[in-house]
């Protein structure tokens, strides 16, 4: 606990120092800063929205009492201070969660970002973003291979806006821009986990019990890592194509491992990958690969720890006709040391296939002068014979407000497969958002 608090305190104090130092430079004082003066170029701007959302299960869940899947009353406030060489940004949500009957504060961004000109000639090539922030990279739509930044699957399954699928983390992102390519280095001093499915809102399948459970569990230290995680990306445009190379050193983002006593924890993980995006035919072709190296069980002999995997994504998207666009993705998870997994498995009847294949299809239709958007996104696993259909309709005739409604439908043959374990989580929802 001491190390955890000290790393967070150090990072917070560093952010506070940079923030106060930058703000202090915006006021008049006796020092002549010359060209380095950080005088404000614009007044702070407050924006945001009020959102009211509600959702219910389509059918009951035997292990969760209640039909509610979404009950939000949310106020978001955004504030930005623009300076000559940097900016300060705060985005914060205060909301009432009616499913858990709890008031929550979600600080999605509290960050300073600026060029490092003060470091000299080399500093002009670098940009630093420091603080609470939402991070993302990779090529997949809802399928993440090299994007190991935290996700919020509780929000995703409940029907909150897609913005909330990406969860924030307290990180430092250093970006460099050069003729030979661009680099991003992200350091998160204290591991940031996914907001994983834990039984608070939706039940999930337990191979030990052989059915769904909803314990509402939380993983805490020492089973929650206190160590930092690192993510690196190199990317460069060659002609009309963009190539990227990735590396990650940290932990599985959800507690998919267990101790011999049955305690869930986050096992160590390294990931190496690459991607390419290129125009093709009348649309955009993308491909991404990632190798997941399970550092706690590199031989695949421990049935309580995920095996190494290779993951591959190939996708294509294009405009099919005026105001109608579509996309297809083919995704593969290939488990390594599969014979060792089967040999040591405690529940072989629930083991995943050696190769899990998911195909996604999306259609987006914009009509009524693009004030009405219909979005249908379907995940279907040809190996597991299960799937997940997301339907959403957004109506925004004016800039001040937006009405949305939709459905999340899980389906399949077996109750232990990834998507069909959430069959009882299938829900419909509606929301009204007012922007100010």
Number of C-alpha atoms within 10 A of each C-alpha: 8 7 11 16 12 11 16 16 12 12 20 16 12 14 21 16 12 16 18 11 12 21 17 13 17 15 11 10 9 5 8 9 10 7 7 12 17 21 18 19 12 11 10 14 11 13 13 16 16 18 19 18 21 21 23 20 23 18 12 16 19 12 16 19 9 13 17 20 27 28 22 20 18 19 19 20 16 18 16 19 18 18 21 16 18 19 20 21 19 19 20 17 19 16 20 18 16 16 17 13 10 9 13 12 13 13 18 21 21 21 23 24 22 16 20 18 15 11 10 9 9 11 13 14 15 19 18 18 21 25 25 23 24 19 17 16 14 24 22 20 13 12 15 18 27 29 20 25 24 22 26 19 17 22 22 18 24 25 29 20 12 11 11 17 20 21 23 25 24 24 25 23 20 19 19 18 15 10 6 9 14 17 19 19 17 21 19 22 20 20 24 26 23 22 17 17 20 19 18 17 22 26 24 24 18 14 15 10 8 13 14 22 17 19 14 12 11 13 16 11 10 9 15 18 21 20 15 17 22 19 22 19 20 17 19 18 15 10 7 8 15 15 17 21 20 23 20 22 18 22 27 21 21 20 22 13 20 18 11 8 6 10 11 20 24 21 23 18 20 19 24 19 21 21 23 20 21 17 15 13 8 11 15 16 21 21 21 24 21 23 20 22 20 21 17 16 18 15 15 23 19 19 20 19 23 25 24 22 21 19 21 20 23 20 21 21 20 17 15 15 9 9 13 15 17 19 20 18 21 19 22 19 19 19 21 20 16 21 13 15 24 18 13 15 16 15 12 13 11 16 16 17 14 17 17 16 20 22 18 21 18 19 18 18 18 18 13 9 9 13 14 17 19 18 17 17 20 19 21 21 21 12 15 21 17 22 24 23 19 20 19 20 18 20 19 15 14 8 10 11 16 18 18 21 19 20 23 23 23 24 20 20 12 14 19 22 22 19 23 24 23 24 25 22 26 25 23 22 22 21 22 17 18 15 14 13
